[in-house]
């Protein structure tokens, strides 16, 4: 476990303590019942009780078209002057219906649908879906397929986190970071295109393995990108982490405690920012994460600065994992050689009538998955991404549900923004890093 260092000596210094009461002191005695979004704290209730009515408070609608809500998120914010008293997140403006759509798609088609939920980490969506189907099938993946998936998942984590650095910088007026972050993202997307054929929404993770093997030259290309990214992270530390204005803008803002985070079902960087070292890759290992070395990055204060620093340092850990995978990538098949799960090679379809029939039945009827139910959770860049699947023995899931971290984490906003000021609202939303595609799935 690694505790992040914000670049200052200690939070108990007098200067920082003068800054904290506005956020932390008010935020610690947050809503008395964690599960209640609109309940007033005793202090706020007393303020309103002294007035003849509550006409002096203002209801502000932020979104759903606001650029810094990171999608079609609407916040109803009650203000006492500039102080936030209550917040109610409102979702449903996107609503793609991907879960119900997934119940009408075969297991061969399903990943094409799921990959579009968290569009900054599409590989994670595909992997959760395929792992759940494979759990029902009871198939054992070839070792090479496991390590390819792990490599792409960590590259996807880097892509997601550098995009966070870019948009987080723009939200807090560090415009240069937007340019630098998208520069890194572009290089990584080109690598993903080289491997999968697409920049985003790859449909590369398939039930039984991957769609194809890694292409020639992938190691040299990825090594160059990782070296450049690691070097530039040092520049971002200078540009932002140790910058006094950046620290003042984030430290002590949007605080949440471990107890509140656990009560709300929070996972990922938000939970780890409170000092709770929970990471499914370590605590409930899947793929081959128990065979690689990496640290779980945690914070101490549960504020926006911790959440920023955790994601920055998680990029370093993902680079570390990628390098280990590159050294240890095994040879062999990239998908299971089970004719009931894997289609025949393309060349065989031109040579064999049996191969043609086999291919036709797989892609028209789908993979026949035994009856049962399964849940698989993985550590996406935003937290625990889960897929719950029920099979009735046909080629389509009878029920398919997703546990998207962004949807769970939006209920943190009332607690993080409580007794803060409206000027900090954008910083808090950005630190949650929500993706509305998986909220309105």
GINORKA-V584477 format. One record per pair of residues at least 24 apart in sequence whose ideal C-beta (glycine too) atoms are under 7 Angstrom apart, sorted by the first residue. I is the first residue (numbers start at 0). J is the second residue. D is the distance in Angstrom with one decimal. If there is no record, write none. Layout:
((I & J & D) (I & J & D))
//
This chain:
((0 & 276 & 4.6) (0 & 294 & 6.5) (0 & 295 & 5.1) (0 & 297 & 6.0) (1 & 294 & 4.0) (1 & 295 & 7.0) (1 & 296 & 5.2) (2 & 297 & 5.6) (2 & 299 & 6.5) (3 & 296 & 5.8) (3 & 298 & 5.5) (3 & 305 & 6.6) (3 & 308 & 4.3) (3 & 309 & 5.9) (3 & 312 & 5.6) (5 & 246 & 6.8) (5 & 250 & 6.9) (5 & 304 & 5.7) (5 & 308 & 6.1) (6 & 240 & 5.1) (6 & 241 & 4.1) (7 & 246 & 6.6) (10 & 300 & 6.6) (15 & 250 & 6.7) (18 & 247 & 6.8) (18 & 250 & 6.8) (18 & 251 & 5.6) (19 & 251 & 4.4) (22 & 251 & 4.4) (22 & 252 & 5.4) (22 & 254 & 6.0) (22 & 419 & 5.7) (23 & 251 & 5.3) (23 & 254 & 5.2) (25 & 418 & 3.0) (26 & 254 & 4.5) (26 & 417 & 6.1) (26 & 418 & 5.9) (29 & 259 & 6.9) (29 & 414 & 5.2) (29 & 417 & 5.1) (30 & 414 & 6.4) (30 & 417 & 6.6) (33 & 259 & 5.3) (33 & 262 & 4.2) (33 & 263 & 6.4) (34 & 262 & 6.8) (36 & 87 & 6.0) (36 & 410 & 6.8) (36 & 413 & 5.0) (37 & 85 & 5.7) (37 & 87 & 6.3) (39 & 84 & 7.0) (39 & 85 & 6.9) (43 & 84 & 5.2) (46 & 79 & 6.8) (56 & 84 & 6.5) (61 & 424 & 6.6) (63 & 92 & 4.7) (67 & 170 & 5.1) (67 & 425 & 4.4) (67 & 428 & 6.4) (67 & 429 & 6.8) (68 & 428 & 6.0) (69 & 166 & 7.0) (69 & 428 & 6.5) (69 & 433 & 5.4) (69 & 435 & 6.8) (70 & 433 & 6.8) (70 & 434 & 6.9) (70 & 435 & 2.9) (71 & 435 & 5.6) (72 & 433 & 6.7) (72 & 435 & 5.9) (74 & 412 & 7.0) (76 & 421 & 6.9) (76 & 424 & 6.9) (78 & 421 & 6.0) (81 & 420 & 4.8) (81 & 421 & 5.2) (81 & 422 & 7.0) (82 & 418 & 6.4) (82 & 420 & 6.1) (83 & 416 & 4.8) (83 & 417 & 6.4) (83 & 418 & 6.8) (83 & 419 & 5.3) (83 & 420 & 6.8) (83 & 421 & 6.1) (85 & 413 & 6.9) (86 & 412 & 5.5) (86 & 413 & 4.3) (86 & 416 & 5.0) (88 & 409 & 4.7) (88 & 412 & 5.5) (90 & 409 & 6.8) (90 & 438 & 5.3) (90 & 439 & 5.9) (91 & 439 & 6.1) (92 & 439 & 7.0) (93 & 435 & 5.5) (93 & 436 & 7.0) (93 & 439 & 3.7) (94 & 439 & 4.5) (95 & 439 & 6.2) (95 & 440 & 6.3) (97 & 440 & 4.7) (98 & 399 & 5.8) (98 & 400 & 5.7) (98 & 401 & 6.1) (98 & 440 & 5.8) (101 & 396 & 6.3) (101 & 399 & 4.2) (102 & 395 & 6.4) (102 & 396 & 5.6) (102 & 397 & 6.9) (102 & 398 & 6.5) (102 & 399 & 5.5) (103 & 395 & 6.7) (104 & 395 & 6.5) (105 & 365 & 2.8) (105 & 394 & 4.7) (105 & 395 & 5.5) (106 & 132 & 5.2) (106 & 206 & 5.2) (106 & 365 & 5.3) (106 & 366 & 4.5) (106 & 368 & 6.1) (106 & 394 & 6.5) (107 & 361 & 6.3) (107 & 362 & 6.0) (107 & 365 & 5.4) (107 & 366 & 6.3) (110 & 202 & 5.4) (110 & 204 & 6.1) (110 & 205 & 6.4) (111 & 202 & 4.7) (114 & 200 & 4.7) (114 & 201 & 6.2) (114 & 202 & 5.7) (115 & 200 & 5.4) (115 & 436 & 6.5) (116 & 401 & 6.7) (116 & 403 & 6.6) (116 & 436 & 5.2) (116 & 437 & 4.1) (116 & 440 & 5.2) (117 & 379 & 6.5) (117 & 434 & 4.8) (117 & 436 & 6.2) (117 & 437 & 4.6) (118 & 199 & 6.2) (118 & 200 & 6.8) (118 & 434 & 6.7) (118 & 436 & 5.2) (119 & 158 & 6.8) (119 & 159 & 4.5) (119 & 162 & 5.5) (119 & 434 & 5.9) (120 & 155 & 4.9) (120 & 156 & 6.9) (120 & 159 & 4.7) (120 & 379 & 5.4) (120 & 380 & 5.0) (121 & 199 & 5.9) (121 & 200 & 5.2) (121 & 201 & 5.6) (122 & 151 & 4.9) (122 & 152 & 5.5) (122 & 155 & 4.2) (122 & 201 & 6.4) (122 & 204 & 6.3) (123 & 152 & 6.3) (123 & 155 & 6.1) (123 & 377 & 6.3) (123 & 379 & 4.1) (123 & 384 & 5.6) (125 & 201 & 6.9) (125 & 202 & 6.8) (125 & 203 & 6.8) (125 & 204 & 3.8) (126 & 152 & 6.2) (126 & 204 & 5.1) (126 & 377 & 6.0) (127 & 375 & 5.9) (127 & 377 & 5.1) (127 & 384 & 5.2) (127 & 385 & 6.6) (127 & 386 & 4.1) (128 & 386 & 5.2) (129 & 204 & 5.1) (129 & 205 & 6.5) (129 & 206 & 5.0) (130 & 285 & 6.9) (130 & 375 & 4.3) (130 & 377 & 7.0) (131 & 373 & 5.0) (131 & 374 & 6.9) (131 & 375 & 4.5) (131 & 386 & 4.3) (131 & 388 & 4.3) (132 & 206 & 4.7) (132 & 368 & 6.2) (132 & 388 & 6.5) (133 & 206 & 6.2) (134 & 373 & 4.1) (134 & 375 & 5.9) (135 & 368 & 4.9) (135 & 369 & 6.2) (135 & 371 & 5.3) (135 & 373 & 4.9) (135 & 388 & 6.5) (135 & 390 & 5.2) (136 & 340 & 6.7) (136 & 368 & 5.7) (138 & 207 & 6.2) (138 & 335 & 5.3) (138 & 337 & 6.4) (138 & 340 & 6.2) (140 & 208 & 6.0) (140 & 335 & 6.4) (141 & 208 & 6.5) (141 & 331 & 5.3) (141 & 332 & 4.2) (141 & 333 & 6.7) (141 & 334 & 6.9) (141 & 335 & 6.5) (142 & 329 & 4.6) (142 & 331 & 6.1) (143 & 329 & 5.1) (143 & 330 & 6.5) (143 & 331 & 4.5) (143 & 332 & 6.3) (143 & 333 & 5.4) (144 & 208 & 3.9) (144 & 209 & 5.6) (144 & 333 & 5.1) (144 & 334 & 5.8) (145 & 286 & 5.2) (145 & 287 & 5.3) (146 & 287 & 6.1) (146 & 324 & 5.6) (146 & 328 & 5.4) (146 & 329 & 6.2) (147 & 209 & 5.4) (147 & 213 & 6.2) (147 & 333 & 6.2) (148 & 204 & 6.1) (148 & 209 & 6.8) (148 & 286 & 5.9) (149 & 286 & 4.7) (149 & 287 & 5.8) (149 & 288 & 6.9) (149 & 324 & 5.8) (150 & 321 & 6.1) (150 & 324 & 4.5) (151 & 194 & 7.0) (153 & 317 & 4.3) (153 & 320 & 4.8) (153 & 321 & 5.1) (154 & 187 & 6.2) (154 & 190 & 6.7) (154 & 191 & 6.7) (154 & 321 & 6.5) (156 & 313 & 6.9) (156 & 317 & 4.8) (156 & 380 & 4.8) (157 & 187 & 6.1) (157 & 228 & 6.8) (157 & 314 & 5.3) (157 & 317 & 5.0) (157 & 318 & 6.9) (158 & 184 & 5.7) (158 & 187 & 4.8) (158 & 188 & 6.7) (159 & 380 & 3.7) (160 & 310 & 4.6) (160 & 313 & 6.0) (160 & 314 & 5.0) (160 & 380 & 6.0) (161 & 314 & 6.7) (163 & 310 & 5.4) (163 & 432 & 5.1) (164 & 235 & 6.6) (164 & 311 & 6.6) (166 & 429 & 6.5) (167 & 307 & 6.2) (167 & 429 & 4.7) (168 & 239 & 6.8) (170 & 425 & 5.0) (170 & 426 & 6.6) (170 & 429 & 4.1) (171 & 248 & 5.4) (171 & 426 & 5.7) (173 & 239 & 6.2) (175 & 238 & 6.9) (176 & 238 & 6.7) (176 & 239 & 6.5) (179 & 231 & 7.0) (183 & 228 & 5.5) (183 & 231 & 6.5) (186 & 224 & 5.1) (187 & 224 & 6.2) (190 & 220 & 5.8) (190 & 221 & 5.9) (190 & 224 & 5.8) (193 & 217 & 6.8) (193 & 220 & 6.4) (205 & 334 & 6.8) (206 & 340 & 6.4) (206 & 366 & 6.0) (207 & 334 & 5.0) (207 & 335 & 4.4) (207 & 337 & 6.8) (207 & 340 & 4.2) (207 & 341 & 5.0) (208 & 333 & 5.3) (208 & 334 & 2.7) (208 & 335 & 5.9) (209 & 333 & 5.1) (209 & 334 & 6.2) (211 & 333 & 7.0) (212 & 333 & 4.6) (218 & 325 & 5.7) (221 & 321 & 6.8) (221 & 325 & 6.8) (225 & 318 & 5.0) (225 & 321 & 6.0) (225 & 322 & 6.8) (228 & 318 & 6.6) (229 & 315 & 6.8) (229 & 318 & 5.4) (232 & 311 & 6.7) (232 & 314 & 6.2) (232 & 315 & 6.4) (235 & 311 & 6.7) (240 & 308 & 6.6) (246 & 304 & 6.7) (248 & 426 & 6.4) (249 & 302 & 6.7) (249 & 303 & 4.2) (249 & 304 & 3.8) (249 & 307 & 6.1) (249 & 426 & 6.4) (250 & 302 & 6.2) (250 & 304 & 4.6) (251 & 302 & 5.6) (252 & 302 & 5.7) (252 & 303 & 4.7) (252 & 419 & 6.6) (252 & 423 & 5.0) (252 & 426 & 5.7) (252 & 427 & 6.7) (253 & 302 & 5.8) (253 & 303 & 4.6) (253 & 415 & 4.0) (253 & 416 & 6.8) (253 & 419 & 6.9) (253 & 423 & 6.7) (253 & 426 & 6.7) (253 & 427 & 3.8) (253 & 430 & 5.7) (254 & 300 & 6.5) (254 & 301 & 5.1) (254 & 302 & 4.8) (254 & 415 & 6.9) (255 & 301 & 4.7) (255 & 411 & 6.0) (255 & 414 & 5.7) (255 & 415 & 5.5) (256 & 301 & 6.1) (259 & 414 & 5.6) (263 & 410 & 5.5) (263 & 411 & 6.0) (264 & 407 & 5.0) (265 & 407 & 6.6) (265 & 408 & 6.0) (265 & 411 & 6.0) (266 & 382 & 3.5) (266 & 383 & 4.2) (266 & 404 & 6.0) (267 & 381 & 5.1) (267 & 382 & 2.6) (267 & 383 & 6.9) (267 & 404 & 5.6) (268 & 306 & 5.4) (268 & 309 & 4.6) (268 & 310 & 5.6) (269 & 306 & 6.2) (269 & 408 & 6.0) (269 & 411 & 6.5) (269 & 431 & 6.7) (271 & 295 & 6.9) (271 & 296 & 6.5) (271 & 297 & 4.7) (271 & 298 & 6.6) (271 & 309 & 5.7) (272 & 298 & 4.0) (272 & 301 & 5.0) (272 & 305 & 3.8) (272 & 306 & 4.7) (272 & 309 & 5.8) (273 & 298 & 6.9) (273 & 301 & 4.0) (274 & 298 & 6.4) (274 & 299 & 5.4) (278 & 378 & 5.7) (279 & 376 & 5.9) (279 & 377 & 6.2) (279 & 378 & 4.1) (279 & 383 & 6.1) (280 & 378 & 4.8) (285 & 377 & 6.1) (291 & 320 & 5.3) (291 & 323 & 4.7) (291 & 324 & 7.0) (292 & 323 & 6.9) (293 & 319 & 5.6) (293 & 320 & 5.3) (303 & 426 & 5.3) (303 & 427 & 6.4) (303 & 430 & 4.1) (306 & 430 & 4.3) (307 & 430 & 6.6) (339 & 366 & 6.8) (339 & 367 & 6.8) (340 & 366 & 5.6) (364 & 394 & 4.9) (365 & 394 & 2.6) (365 & 395 & 6.1) (366 & 394 & 6.2) (367 & 392 & 6.9) (367 & 394 & 5.9) (376 & 402 & 7.0) (379 & 404 & 6.3) (381 & 405 & 5.8) (381 & 432 & 6.0) (381 & 434 & 6.9) (382 & 408 & 6.9) (401 & 440 & 5.7) (403 & 437 & 3.6) (403 & 438 & 6.5) (403 & 440 & 6.0) (405 & 433 & 4.3) (405 & 434 & 4.9) (405 & 437 & 5.1) (405 & 438 & 5.0) (406 & 437 & 6.6) (406 & 438 & 4.6) (408 & 433 & 6.4) (409 & 433 & 6.1) (409 & 438 & 6.5))
//
